[in-house]
Amino acid sequence: MGGAEMSKLLSINKEYAEWLKSLSQRFRQSQIKAAVKVNSELLKFYWSLGQDIVERDFENTYGSEFFKNLSIDLKEEFPDTKGFSPTNLGYIKRFYILYSNAAKIYPQLEGNFPQINSISNYPQVGGNSEPLIFSVPWGHHKLLIDKFLKAPEKVLFYVQKIIENNWSRAVLDWQIDSNLYERQGKAISNFKRTLPTPQSDLAQQITKDPYVIDIMGVRQEMQERELEEHLDSHISKYLLELGKGFTYYGHQVHLRVGNEDFYIDQLFYHVRLHCYVVIELKATAFKPEHIGQLNFYVTAVNKLMCTEHENPTIGLLICKDKNDVVAEYTLQGVDSPIGVSSVEIFDKLTEDFKSALPSIEDIENELRDQNKRRMRDE
């Protein structure tokens, strides 16, 4: 090895040693704060570590053994700390790459992706004191990295949903596999014409097309009442599919209009929209006459149940299939806010996958224990 090459190698090793020392100092600082904010502070450290790995390009300098050697060095430096396996270090690098690429796609959100020296200026989420990506558990991030490293345009959607709904990893995995990103807000509706802004935008966003119903025993050719009974008996999973904000009122809700009896398939109240939501289920393809029936129910709920504090009732028709053009034409002559979606019955999932879907007890336990968990290197 020539003198110039030896000098260069020594220079690189010195740079590496200084960097490793700086990592030690930064990690010790993060450990102090981690006693109170384990997830957030650890993710901030992961972000800065991933940024260093990418920008310093040590992986290219030291070759394929870089993560293995870095893992050994970090474990020697922090023998009682988990999270420095070669596998997890690879995730840390991709953590930085994924969200940096998302910032490039949405430049208006670039402030959501901090530089190491400006983390304190990172935007907050609502009343939460923690930044957006630092409010999501590391296990969730690993799942998002596996799913969206090559599709960063989708990842912020799921990050926001995790925060809004307190999803467990099992729920997040299910929502990704059911293509929620592609389905959210896609119902055919007349909301823009019949509701004021921003209520019309929010109403559109609470819809999906199709709705994915995954309940054991549901058949593709079942009748409407049978489908309705299945959904009522599995209301926790149905509410999970409808999304945050829906409160179940009941099924076959009785209305007395002009001395005649009528029964609404399903009635919900949406706490963010401050309105009732009438849902009609049709086990057949969409027909224009379905809208007339739903419009009647929406009007009846407005007249008989709404107070002056409620916003106008919304109707949602969920049918086996629909022709979008026919649905759009039908809604043009309707003054009540109504959306039309289709339904997809998931009857081909494995029993193992079905058993992994959370019950309402699972969701409650997840929320109850969320603040007690500590990060683990899986």
C-alpha positions as CSV (number, residue, x, y, z in Angstrom):
1,M,0.0,0.0,0.0
2,G,1.4,3.3,-1.0
3,G,1.9,6.3,1.3
4,A,-1.0,8.3,-0.2
5,E,-3.4,5.3,0.1
6,M,-2.3,4.7,3.7
7,S,-2.8,8.4,4.5
8,K,-6.2,8.3,3.0
9,L,-7.2,5.2,5.0
10,L,-6.0,6.7,8.3
11,S,-7.9,9.8,7.5
12,I,-11.1,7.8,6.9
13,N,-10.5,5.8,10.1
14,K,-10.0,8.9,12.1
15,E,-13.2,10.4,10.7
16,Y,-15.1,7.1,11.5
17,A,-13.7,7.2,15.1
18,E,-14.7,10.8,15.6
19,W,-18.2,10.0,14.2
20,L,-18.6,7.0,16.5
21,K,-17.6,9.2,19.5
22,S,-20.2,11.8,18.4
23,L,-22.8,9.1,18.2
24,S,-22.0,8.1,21.8
25,Q,-22.5,11.6,23.0
26,R,-25.8,12.0,21.1
27,F,-27.1,8.7,22.3
28,R,-26.3,9.4,25.9
29,Q,-28.2,12.6,25.6
30,S,-31.2,10.8,24.1
31,Q,-31.2,8.2,26.9
32,I,-31.6,11.0,29.5
33,K,-34.7,12.3,27.7
34,A,-35.9,8.8,26.9
35,A,-37.0,8.2,30.5
36,V,-39.9,10.4,29.7
37,K,-40.3,10.1,26.0
38,V,-38.9,6.7,25.0
39,N,-40.4,6.4,21.5
40,S,-39.9,10.0,20.4
41,E,-36.4,10.5,21.6
42,L,-35.2,7.1,20.3
43,L,-36.7,7.9,16.9
44,K,-35.0,11.2,16.8
45,F,-31.7,9.4,17.4
46,Y,-32.6,6.9,14.7
47,W,-33.3,9.7,12.3
48,S,-29.9,11.4,13.0
49,L,-28.1,8.0,12.7
50,G,-29.9,7.2,9.5
51,Q,-29.0,10.6,8.1
52,D,-25.3,10.1,9.0
53,I,-25.2,6.6,7.4
54,V,-26.7,8.0,4.2
55,E,-24.8,11.3,4.0
56,R,-21.4,10.1,5.2
57,D,-21.6,7.1,2.9
58,F,-19.6,4.9,5.2
59,E,-21.5,1.9,3.8
60,N,-19.9,2.4,0.4
61,T,-16.5,3.1,2.0
62,Y,-16.4,0.0,4.2
63,G,-18.4,-2.4,2.0
64,S,-20.9,-5.1,2.8
65,E,-19.6,-5.6,6.4
66,F,-20.3,-2.0,7.4
67,F,-23.6,-2.8,9.3
68,K,-22.1,-5.8,11.0
69,N,-19.1,-3.9,12.2
70,L,-21.1,-0.8,13.2
71,S,-23.4,-3.1,15.2
72,I,-20.4,-4.6,17.1
73,D,-19.0,-1.2,17.8
74,L,-22.3,0.2,19.1
75,K,-23.0,-2.9,21.2
76,E,-19.6,-2.6,22.8
77,E,-20.3,1.1,23.5
78,F,-23.8,0.5,24.8
79,P,-23.8,-3.1,26.1
80,D,-27.2,-2.8,27.9
81,T,-29.0,-1.3,24.9
82,K,-31.0,-3.1,22.3
83,G,-31.7,-1.9,18.8
84,F,-28.2,-2.0,17.3
85,S,-28.4,-5.3,15.4
86,P,-27.3,-5.2,11.8
87,T,-30.9,-5.8,10.7
88,N,-32.2,-2.9,12.7
89,L,-29.4,-0.6,11.6
90,G,-30.5,-1.3,8.0
91,Y,-34.1,-0.3,9.0
92,I,-32.7,2.9,10.5
93,K,-31.0,3.8,7.2
94,R,-34.2,3.1,5.3
95,F,-36.2,5.0,7.9
96,Y,-34.3,8.2,6.9
97,I,-34.5,7.3,3.1
98,L,-38.2,6.7,3.1
99,Y,-39.3,9.9,4.8
100,S,-36.7,12.0,3.0
101,N,-38.1,10.7,-0.3
102,A,-41.6,11.5,0.9
103,A,-40.5,15.1,1.5
104,K,-39.3,15.3,-2.0
105,I,-42.7,14.2,-3.3
106,Y,-44.5,16.7,-1.1
107,P,-42.2,19.7,-0.9
108,Q,-44.8,21.6,1.0
109,L,-44.3,19.2,3.9
110,E,-40.5,19.4,3.9
111,G,-40.6,21.0,7.3
112,N,-41.9,17.6,8.6
113,F,-38.5,16.1,7.9
114,P,-36.0,17.6,10.3
115,Q,-32.3,18.2,9.8
116,I,-30.3,17.1,12.7
117,N,-29.7,20.6,14.0
118,S,-33.3,21.8,13.7
119,I,-35.3,19.0,15.3
120,S,-36.7,21.4,17.9
121,N,-38.4,23.3,15.1
122,Y,-40.2,20.2,13.8
123,P,-44.0,20.7,13.3
124,Q,-46.3,19.4,15.9
125,V,-49.4,17.2,15.4
126,G,-52.5,18.8,16.8
127,G,-52.2,19.2,20.6
128,N,-49.4,16.6,20.7
129,S,-46.0,18.0,21.6
130,E,-44.3,15.4,19.4
131,P,-43.6,15.7,15.6
132,L,-45.5,13.6,13.1
133,I,-43.2,10.8,12.3
134,F,-41.8,10.7,15.9
135,S,-45.2,10.0,17.3
136,V,-45.4,6.6,15.6
137,P,-43.9,3.4,17.3
138,W,-40.8,2.0,15.7
139,G,-42.5,-1.3,15.0
140,H,-45.1,0.5,12.9
141,H,-42.3,2.3,11.0
142,K,-40.6,-1.0,10.2
143,L,-43.8,-2.3,8.7
144,L,-44.2,1.0,6.7
145,I,-40.6,0.7,5.5
146,D,-41.2,-2.9,4.3
147,K,-44.4,-1.8,2.5
148,F,-43.6,1.6,1.1
149,L,-39.8,2.1,0.6
150,K,-40.5,2.1,-3.1
151,A,-43.8,3.9,-2.8
152,P,-43.1,6.9,-0.5
153,E,-46.0,8.8,-1.8
154,K,-48.3,6.7,0.4
155,V,-46.5,6.5,3.7
156,L,-47.6,9.9,5.1
157,F,-51.3,8.9,4.6
158,Y,-50.8,5.9,6.9
159,V,-48.7,7.8,9.4
160,Q,-51.6,10.2,9.8
161,K,-54.1,7.4,10.1
162,I,-52.0,5.6,12.8
163,I,-51.9,8.8,14.9
164,E,-55.6,9.6,14.3
165,N,-56.9,6.1,15.1
166,N,-54.2,4.6,17.5
167,W,-53.8,1.6,15.2
168,S,-51.9,-1.4,16.4
169,R,-49.5,-3.0,14.0
170,A,-52.1,-5.8,13.2
171,V,-54.7,-3.2,12.3
172,L,-52.1,-1.2,10.2
173,D,-51.1,-4.3,8.4
174,W,-54.8,-5.1,7.6
175,Q,-55.5,-1.6,6.4
176,I,-52.5,-1.6,4.1
177,D,-53.5,-5.1,2.7
178,S,-57.0,-3.9,2.1
179,N,-55.6,-0.9,0.0
180,L,-57.1,1.8,2.2
181,Y,-55.0,4.5,0.5
182,E,-56.6,3.7,-2.8
183,R,-60.1,3.4,-1.3
184,Q,-60.3,6.4,1.0
185,G,-62.7,9.1,-0.1
186,K,-63.6,7.5,-3.4
187,A,-67.4,7.1,-3.1
188,I,-69.5,8.7,-5.8
189,S,-71.3,11.6,-4.1
190,N,-73.1,14.9,-4.4
191,F,-71.5,16.3,-1.3
192,K,-69.8,19.3,-3.0
193,R,-73.1,20.5,-4.2
194,T,-75.3,19.7,-1.2
195,L,-72.9,20.5,1.8
196,P,-70.9,23.7,2.6
197,T,-67.1,23.7,2.6
198,P,-65.3,22.3,4.6
199,Q,-68.0,19.9,5.7
200,S,-68.3,18.6,2.1
201,D,-64.6,17.8,2.0
202,L,-64.7,16.0,5.3
203,A,-67.8,14.1,4.4
204,Q,-66.1,12.9,1.2
205,Q,-63.1,11.8,3.1
206,I,-65.0,9.6,5.5
207,T,-66.2,7.5,2.6
208,K,-64.5,4.5,0.9
209,D,-65.0,2.6,-2.3
210,P,-65.2,-0.3,-2.0
211,Y,-65.9,-1.1,1.6
212,V,-64.0,-4.3,2.4
213,I,-66.1,-6.6,4.7
214,D,-64.1,-9.5,6.2
215,I,-66.3,-11.5,8.5
216,M,-66.2,-15.3,8.8
217,G,-69.3,-16.9,7.4
218,V,-70.2,-14.0,5.0
219,R,-71.2,-15.3,1.6
220,Q,-71.0,-13.4,-1.7
221,E,-74.6,-14.1,-2.6
222,M,-76.2,-13.4,0.8
223,Q,-79.4,-11.4,1.1
224,E,-79.4,-7.9,2.5
225,R,-80.9,-8.8,5.9
226,E,-78.4,-11.6,6.3
227,L,-75.5,-9.2,5.6
228,E,-77.0,-6.7,7.9
229,E,-77.3,-9.2,10.8
230,H,-73.7,-10.3,10.2
231,L,-72.4,-6.7,10.4
232,D,-74.5,-6.0,13.5
233,S,-73.0,-9.0,15.3
234,H,-69.5,-8.0,14.3
235,I,-69.9,-4.3,14.9
236,S,-66.4,-3.7,16.2
237,K,-64.8,-4.8,12.9
238,Y,-67.4,-3.0,10.9
239,L,-66.7,0.2,12.8
240,L,-63.0,-0.3,12.2
241,E,-63.7,-0.5,8.4
242,L,-66.0,2.6,8.5
243,G,-63.3,4.6,10.2
244,K,-62.8,7.0,13.0
245,G,-65.8,9.1,14.1
246,F,-68.6,6.7,13.5
247,T,-70.8,5.9,16.5
248,Y,-73.2,3.0,16.1
249,Y,-76.9,4.0,16.8
250,G,-78.6,0.8,15.7
251,H,-79.9,-1.3,12.8
252,Q,-83.5,-1.6,11.7
253,V,-84.1,1.8,13.3
254,H,-87.9,2.4,13.5
255,L,-89.3,5.6,12.0
256,R,-93.0,6.5,12.1
257,V,-94.0,8.8,9.1
258,G,-97.6,9.7,8.2
259,N,-98.9,6.8,10.3
260,E,-96.7,4.3,8.5
261,D,-93.8,2.3,9.8
262,F,-90.3,2.4,8.2
263,Y,-87.0,0.8,9.2
264,I,-83.6,2.1,8.4
265,D,-81.0,-0.6,7.7
266,Q,-78.3,1.1,9.8
267,L,-78.0,4.4,11.6
268,F,-74.8,6.0,12.8
269,Y,-73.7,9.3,14.3
270,H,-70.5,10.9,13.1
271,V,-68.9,12.9,15.9
272,R,-66.6,15.1,13.7
273,L,-69.3,15.9,11.2
274,H,-71.9,16.4,14.0
275,C,-74.6,14.6,11.9
276,Y,-76.5,11.3,11.5
277,V,-75.3,9.0,8.8
278,V,-78.0,6.6,7.3
279,I,-76.4,3.5,5.7
280,E,-78.5,1.4,3.3
281,L,-77.1,-2.0,2.3
282,K,-78.0,-3.6,-1.0
283,A,-77.0,-7.1,-2.0
284,T,-77.6,-6.3,-5.6
285,A,-76.0,-3.9,-8.1
286,F,-76.9,-0.2,-7.9
287,K,-80.3,0.9,-9.3
288,P,-81.5,4.5,-9.4
289,E,-84.5,3.7,-7.3
290,H,-82.3,2.9,-4.4
291,I,-81.5,6.6,-4.1
292,G,-85.1,7.5,-3.7
293,Q,-85.5,5.2,-0.7
294,L,-82.4,6.5,0.9
295,N,-83.3,10.1,0.2
296,F,-86.6,9.5,2.0
297,Y,-84.8,8.1,5.1
298,V,-82.4,11.0,5.2
299,T,-85.3,13.5,5.1
300,A,-87.1,11.6,7.8
301,V,-84.2,11.6,10.1
302,N,-83.7,15.3,9.6
303,K,-87.4,15.9,10.4
304,L,-87.8,13.5,13.3
305,M,-84.4,13.1,15.0
306,C,-82.2,16.1,14.3
307,T,-81.9,19.1,16.6
308,E,-80.9,22.6,15.7
309,H,-77.3,21.6,16.8
310,E,-76.9,18.9,14.2
311,N,-75.7,19.3,10.7
312,P,-77.8,17.8,7.8
313,T,-78.0,14.0,7.8
314,I,-75.8,12.2,5.2
315,G,-76.9,9.1,3.3
316,L,-74.6,6.3,2.2
317,L,-75.6,3.5,-0.1
318,I,-73.4,0.5,-0.1
319,C,-74.3,-2.0,-2.8
320,K,-72.8,-5.1,-4.3
321,D,-71.7,-3.3,-7.5
322,K,-72.3,0.0,-9.3
323,N,-72.0,1.7,-12.6
324,D,-70.3,5.0,-11.7
325,V,-71.9,6.9,-14.6
326,V,-75.4,5.8,-13.6
327,A,-74.7,6.7,-10.0
328,E,-73.5,10.2,-10.9
329,Y,-76.5,10.8,-13.1
330,T,-78.9,9.7,-10.4
331,L,-77.3,12.0,-7.7
332,Q,-77.5,15.1,-9.9
333,G,-81.2,15.4,-9.2
334,V,-81.0,14.8,-5.5
335,D,-80.7,17.6,-2.9
336,S,-79.9,15.5,0.1
337,P,-76.1,14.7,0.7
338,I,-75.7,11.1,-0.5
339,G,-72.8,8.9,-1.4
340,V,-72.7,5.6,-3.3
341,S,-70.1,2.9,-2.7
342,S,-69.7,-0.8,-3.5
343,V,-68.8,-3.6,-1.2
344,E,-66.1,-6.3,-1.4
345,I,-66.5,-9.5,0.5
346,F,-63.2,-10.9,1.6
347,D,-64.0,-14.6,1.9
348,K,-60.7,-16.0,0.7
349,L,-58.5,-15.0,3.6
350,T,-56.7,-17.7,5.6
351,E,-58.0,-18.6,9.0
352,D,-54.7,-17.4,10.5
353,F,-55.1,-14.0,8.9
354,K,-58.7,-13.7,10.0
355,S,-57.8,-14.6,13.6
356,A,-55.1,-11.9,13.6
357,L,-57.7,-9.2,13.0
358,P,-58.4,-7.3,16.3
359,S,-61.5,-7.5,18.4
360,I,-62.9,-4.5,20.1
361,E,-61.2,-5.8,23.3
362,D,-57.9,-5.9,21.4
363,I,-58.3,-2.3,20.4
364,E,-59.2,-1.2,23.9
365,N,-56.2,-3.0,25.4
366,E,-53.9,-1.5,22.7
367,L,-55.0,2.0,23.7
368,R,-54.7,1.2,27.4
369,D,-51.2,-0.2,27.2
370,Q,-49.8,2.1,24.5
371,N,-48.1,4.5,26.9
372,K,-46.6,1.6,28.9
373,R,-44.7,0.0,26.1
374,R,-41.0,0.4,25.5
375,M,-39.2,0.1,22.3
376,R,-37.7,-3.3,21.6
377,D,-35.4,-4.5,18.9
378,E,-37.4,-7.2,17.2
